[in-house]
Amino acid sequence: MHVALFTDFHPATLGGVQTAMRSLCDGLRRLGHRVTVFCPPAPGSVSSDADTVVLGALPFAMSNGLPVVLPTRANRRRIDAAFAERGPIDIVHALTTYGCGISGARAARRHGIPIVQTMQSRDDTVIEQYSPAPYLSALIMRWAHGWFVPLRGRPVFDGDGRVARLAWRPLVAQAQAADRVIVPTRHFARRVADHGVDRPIRVVSNGIDDALLDRVRAEDGASANADTPLRALWCGRLSAEKRPLEAIEVVRSVEECTLDVYGSGPLADRASAAVAEADLGGRVRLHGEVGQADCLRAMRTHDVLLLTSDCDTQGMVLLEAMAMGLPVVYCDPELSETVPAEGGVRAPDRSVRSLAAVLKDLARNPTRLHAMRSALAAHADEPRQSRHITAILAVYTEALAATEPAGGAVRARRGGGPQR
């Protein structure tokens, strides 16, 4: 089949969503399916391949550095022309809920094509905790999204504050506009359903490209350091919701620990300043932006992954650590679904003090790391994309089967709760 993927991240950029997207594309293509990606332009002079359609972006970015795409008439014409030239399109799969995801939902509606929506953004937590103006940001997003994807009915807001109420409305509207919804974890499936989404929901984990995983594992590499100092690794986008500055502060208070930070983003300068001001240059190293393969290689030479984020739905870096047998220190209780039992340690809370206490204990009791690696070994192949692609294709098939002709393709509306 021919799948049109809509995403607010260019495939050539780095990040968890992007690596999951590239793995999905590779997995589909390896099975003989065709994939065309619709996305914003990449920063700089990165050129797109023949299977990528770049949509027009506004001349400014969001606070996290992402380009802003709106479903303008120009973008509509560009999408419709691509559908005509490259068609037929069998399935539209929107991976995000922002401008490109909105464009995908509207394009599917115009062309009578079934649409699958992936939901994996905890916008309510991100906006509420890390936006400089939470209420205004949530209000603007709710208004802008509602202009293009109206929501019929009222979402369920039990226990939500006013910011969370506004932040959830676009998420619910985007999901309700789809024929099928995919989420990466059971806990997020429950959260989505609890907020009133009645589309059929399927839990399908993100995955790592099999060929990449096999290639990195086959390389010669140094084993993790068994002696002190404890070698911690942090990997992700250097933005407020990922809490890289807190990671540096954690290691600052654990003298028997070093930290390697992989990633770039809007907080890169502040991270450099934090290292310099605390005179941590000997223990904290900022490596900048690296590819997924380099991140996997780095995991082979470290003792523990330090994950300070408290608003990930699943976290590709967790799947990568699992695949490479790297123990995890984290703080978000909902991520316990992804971290195998005995394969990591969850701090009692998100504070720097609690995370530092965990690292201190591991530095002084390194035998715990051996037990954690042994526990992870049994789960090393679970993140392979090949283990999840069949479930994705099943969702596509269900969406196609639910399409009923009525003067053209009309998408069926059937309720349903989370499915495993």
C-alpha positions in Angstrom: 0.0 0.0 0.0 1.0 3.7 -0.3 1.1 5.5 3.0 1.2 9.3 3.4 3.0 10.2 6.7 2.3 13.7 8.0 4.7 14.9 10.7 5.9 18.2 12.2 9.5 16.9 12.2 11.7 16.7 9.1 13.2 13.1 8.8 16.7 14.6 8.5 16.5 16.2 12.0 17.3 14.4 15.3 15.0 13.5 18.1 13.0 10.7 19.5 9.9 11.2 17.3 12.2 11.5 14.2 14.1 8.2 15.0 10.8 6.4 15.5 9.5 7.9 12.2 12.5 6.8 10.3 12.3 3.4 11.7 8.6 3.1 10.8 9.4 4.3 7.2 12.2 1.8 6.8 10.1 -1.0 8.2 7.2 -0.3 5.8 9.5 0.0 2.8 11.4 -3.1 3.7 8.1 -5.0 3.4 7.4 -3.5 0.0 5.1 -0.6 0.9 5.5 2.9 -0.4 5.9 5.8 2.0 5.7 9.5 1.2 6.5 11.9 4.1 4.9 15.4 4.4 6.8 17.6 6.8 8.2 21.1 7.5 11.6 22.1 6.0 14.7 21.0 7.8 16.9 23.7 9.3 19.9 24.9 7.3 20.5 23.6 3.8 19.5 19.9 4.3 17.9 18.6 1.1 15.0 16.3 1.1 14.8 13.0 -0.7 12.4 12.1 -3.5 9.9 10.6 -1.0 9.6 13.7 1.1 7.2 16.6 0.4 8.2 19.8 2.2 5.4 22.1 3.3 5.8 25.8 3.8 6.6 27.1 7.3 6.3 30.4 9.0 9.4 32.6 9.3 9.6 31.9 13.1 9.8 28.8 15.3 8.1 27.6 18.4 9.9 27.9 21.8 11.3 24.4 21.4 12.9 25.3 18.1 10.4 23.5 15.9 9.2 25.2 12.7 5.6 26.3 12.5 3.5 24.9 9.7 -0.1 26.0 9.1 -2.7 24.4 6.9 -2.7 27.3 4.5 -4.1 27.4 1.0 -0.6 27.1 -0.4 0.1 24.0 1.6 -3.2 22.6 0.7 -2.4 23.0 -3.0 1.0 21.5 -2.5 -0.5 18.4 -0.7 -3.2 18.0 -3.3 -0.7 18.2 -6.2 1.5 15.6 -4.5 -1.5 13.3 -4.0 -2.4 13.7 -7.7 1.2 13.1 -8.9 2.2 10.4 -6.5 -1.1 8.7 -5.9 -3.1 6.7 -5.3 -2.7 7.1 -1.5 -4.2 4.3 0.5 -3.7 5.5 4.1 -2.9 8.9 5.7 -1.0 8.4 8.9 -0.5 11.6 11.0 2.3 11.3 13.6 1.8 14.7 15.2 -1.1 16.9 16.2 0.3 20.3 15.1 0.2 22.0 11.7 1.4 19.1 9.6 -0.8 16.6 11.5 -3.8 19.0 11.0 -2.9 19.2 7.3 -2.9 15.4 7.1 -6.3 15.1 8.8 -7.8 17.7 6.4 -6.2 16.1 3.4 -7.6 12.7 4.3 -11.0 14.2 4.6 -10.8 16.0 1.3 -9.7 12.9 -0.6 -11.9 10.4 1.2 -8.8 8.4 2.5 -8.8 6.6 5.8 -6.6 8.3 8.4 -4.7 6.9 11.3 -3.5 9.2 14.1 -0.5 8.5 16.4 -0.9 10.2 19.8 2.2 10.5 21.9 2.5 14.1 23.1 1.8 15.1 26.7 1.1 18.6 25.7 -0.9 19.3 29.0 2.2 18.6 31.1 4.7 20.3 28.8 2.6 23.5 28.6 1.6 23.6 32.2 5.1 23.0 33.6 7.5 24.4 31.0 5.8 27.1 28.9 6.8 30.7 29.9 3.1 31.6 29.6 1.1 28.4 30.2 -2.5 29.7 29.9 -1.8 31.9 26.9 0.1 29.1 25.1 -2.7 26.6 25.7 -5.4 29.1 24.7 -3.6 29.9 21.4 -3.1 26.2 20.6 -6.7 25.4 21.4 -8.0 28.3 19.3 -5.7 27.7 16.3 -6.3 23.9 16.3 -10.1 24.3 16.7 -10.2 26.7 13.7 -9.1 23.9 11.4 -10.3 20.7 13.3 -13.5 21.4 15.2 -14.4 19.1 18.0 -18.0 18.0 18.3 -19.1 17.4 21.9 -17.2 18.1 25.1 -14.0 16.4 26.2 -13.9 14.8 29.7 -12.0 17.1 32.0 -12.2 15.3 35.4 -9.5 16.6 37.7 -7.9 18.9 35.1 -7.0 22.5 35.7 -7.8 25.2 33.2 -4.4 24.9 31.4 -4.8 21.2 31.0 -8.4 21.5 29.8 -7.2 23.8 27.0 -4.2 21.7 26.1 -6.3 18.5 25.9 -8.9 19.8 23.6 -6.7 19.9 20.5 -5.5 16.4 21.3 -9.0 15.0 21.6 -10.2 16.8 18.5 -7.3 15.4 16.5 -7.9 11.9 17.7 -11.6 12.1 17.1 -11.0 13.2 13.5 -9.2 9.9 12.8 -10.5 6.4 11.9 -8.0 4.7 14.1 -5.7 5.9 16.9 -2.2 4.5 17.8 -0.5 5.2 21.1 2.9 3.7 22.3 1.9 2.8 25.8 -1.0 1.4 27.8 -1.0 4.2 30.3 -1.4 6.8 27.6 -4.1 4.8 25.9 -6.1 5.0 29.2 -5.4 8.7 29.5 -6.6 9.4 25.9 -9.8 7.3 26.4 -10.4 8.9 29.8 -10.5 12.3 28.0 -13.3 11.2 25.8 -11.7 9.7 22.7 -14.0 7.0 21.4 -12.1 6.1 18.2 -10.6 2.5 18.3 -7.3 2.8 20.1 -4.4 0.4 19.5 -1.2 0.2 21.7 1.8 -0.2 19.5 5.3 0.5 20.8 7.8 2.6 18.8 10.7 0.7 17.4 14.3 0.8 16.4 15.4 -0.1 12.9 16.6 -3.7 12.9 19.4 -3.2 10.4 20.9 -0.3 12.5 20.6 -2.3 15.7 22.4 -5.3 14.2 25.1 -3.1 12.7 25.9 -1.4 16.0 25.9 -4.6 17.9 28.3 -6.2 15.5 30.9 -3.5 15.9 33.7 -3.9 18.3 33.2 -1.7 21.3 34.5 -1.1 24.8 32.5 -2.6 27.6 30.8 -0.4 30.2 33.1 0.9 32.9 32.9 -1.4 36.0 34.9 0.9 38.3 34.2 4.3 39.7 33.6 7.0 38.6 30.1 6.0 37.5 29.7 6.9 33.8 26.2 8.4 33.2 24.8 9.3 29.8 22.1 11.8 29.0 20.6 12.0 25.5 17.8 14.2 24.1 16.8 17.6 22.9 18.2 20.4 25.0 14.9 22.0 25.9 13.1 22.8 29.1 10.8 19.8 29.2 13.7 17.4 28.9 15.4 19.0 31.9 19.1 18.8 30.7 20.1 21.6 33.2 18.7 19.5 36.0 20.8 16.5 34.8 24.0 18.6 35.0 23.0 19.7 38.5 22.4 16.1 39.5 25.9 15.1 38.5 27.4 18.2 40.1 26.3 16.9 43.5 27.7 13.4 42.8 31.4 13.6 42.8 31.9 9.9 42.0 30.0 10.3 38.7 30.7 11.7 35.2 28.2 12.8 32.6 28.2 12.7 28.8 25.4 14.8 27.2 24.3 14.1 23.7 22.0 16.5 21.9 21.3 20.0 20.9 18.5 22.5 21.2 17.5 25.9 22.6 19.2 25.3 26.0 22.6 24.4 24.5 24.2 27.8 25.5 22.7 27.6 29.0 24.0 24.0 29.4 27.5 25.1 28.4 27.3 28.0 30.8 26.2 25.7 33.6 29.2 23.4 33.1 31.6 26.3 33.0 30.2 28.2 36.0 30.3 25.0 38.2 33.8 24.2 36.9 32.5 20.8 35.8 34.5 20.5 32.6 36.4 17.5 33.9 33.3 15.5 34.7 30.6 16.8 32.3 31.1 16.7 28.6 28.7 18.2 26.0 28.9 16.4 22.7 26.3 18.3 20.8 24.0 16.7 18.2 24.8 13.1 17.2 23.0 10.5 15.1 21.1 7.5 16.5 24.0 5.1 15.7 26.4 7.2 17.7 24.0 7.3 20.6 23.7 3.6 20.5 27.5 3.2 20.4 27.8 5.5 23.4 25.4 3.4 25.4 27.8 0.5 25.1 30.5 2.4 27.0 28.4 3.9 29.9 27.1 2.5 33.1 23.7 4.2 33.3 21.2 6.3 31.3 20.1 9.4 33.3 16.6 10.4 32.2 15.4 13.6 33.8 12.3 14.2 31.7 9.0 13.9 33.5 6.7 14.3 30.5 7.6 11.6 28.0 4.9 9.1 26.9 7.4 6.4 26.1 10.8 7.8 25.2 12.9 6.5 22.3 16.0 6.8 24.4 14.5 4.2 26.9 14.0 1.8 24.0 17.6 2.4 22.9 18.9 1.8 26.4 16.9 -1.4 26.6 18.3 -2.6 23.3 21.9 -1.9 24.4 21.5 -3.3 27.9 22.1 0.1 29.6 20.5 0.4 33.1 18.2 3.5 33.5 17.8 6.0 36.3 14.5 7.9 35.8 11.9 9.8 37.8 8.5 9.6 35.9 6.4 6.8 37.4 4.5 6.4 34.1 7.7 5.3 32.3 7.8 2.2 34.5 5.7 0.6 31.8 8.6 0.9 29.4 11.6 0.2 31.7 11.7 -3.6 32.3 11.4 -4.7 35.9 14.8 -4.7 37.6 16.4 -3.0 34.6 16.3 0.5 36.1 15.8 2.6 39.3 13.1 5.1 39.6 13.8 8.0 41.9 11.1 8.7 44.5 10.4 12.1 42.9 11.6 14.4 40.1 13.9 16.5 42.3 17.6 16.9 41.7 18.2 15.6 45.2 16.4 12.3 44.7 18.0 11.6 41.4 21.4 12.4 42.8 20.8 10.0 45.7 20.1 7.2 43.3 23.3 7.9 41.4 25.3 8.0 44.6 24.0 4.6 45.6 24.9 3.0 42.2 28.3 4.6 42.3 29.0 3.0 45.7 27.3 -0.3 44.9 28.3 -1.1 41.3 27.2 -4.8 41.6 23.6 -3.5 41.3 24.5 -2.5 37.7 25.4 -6.1 36.8 22.1 -7.4 38.0 20.3 -4.6 36.1 22.1 -5.5 32.9 21.2 -9.1 33.3 17.6 -8.2 33.7 17.7 -6.1 30.5 19.3 -8.9 28.5 16.0 -10.7 28.3 14.3 -7.7 26.7 17.1 -6.6 24.3 15.2 -7.5 21.1 11.8 -6.1 22.1 12.4 -2.7 20.7 13.1 -4.0 17.2 10.8 -2.4 14.6 10.1 -5.8 13.0 8.3 -6.8 16.2 5.8 -4.0 15.9 5.3 -3.4 12.1 2.7 -6.1 11.8 0.5 -4.4 14.4 0.9 -1.1 12.5 -0.2 -2.8 9.2 -3.1 -4.4 11.0 -4.3 -0.9 12.1 -4.0 0.3 8.5 -6.0 -2.8 7.3 -8.7 -2.1 9.8 -9.0 1.5 8.8 -9.3 0.5 5.1 -11.9 -2.1 5.9 -14.0 0.5 7.9 -14.1 2.8 4.8 -17.6 2.6 3.3 -18.3 4.0 -0.2 -21.2 6.4 -0.4 -20.7 8.6 -3.4 -17.0 8.4 -2.7 -15.1 7.1 0.3 -16.7 7.9 3.5 -14.9 7.0 6.7 -16.9 4.9 9.2 -17.2 6.1 12.8 -17.0 3.3 15.2 -16.3 3.6 18.9 -13.9 1.5 20.9 -11.6 1.6 23.9 -7.9 0.7 24.1 -6.9 -2.5 22.5 -3.7 -4.4 23.0 
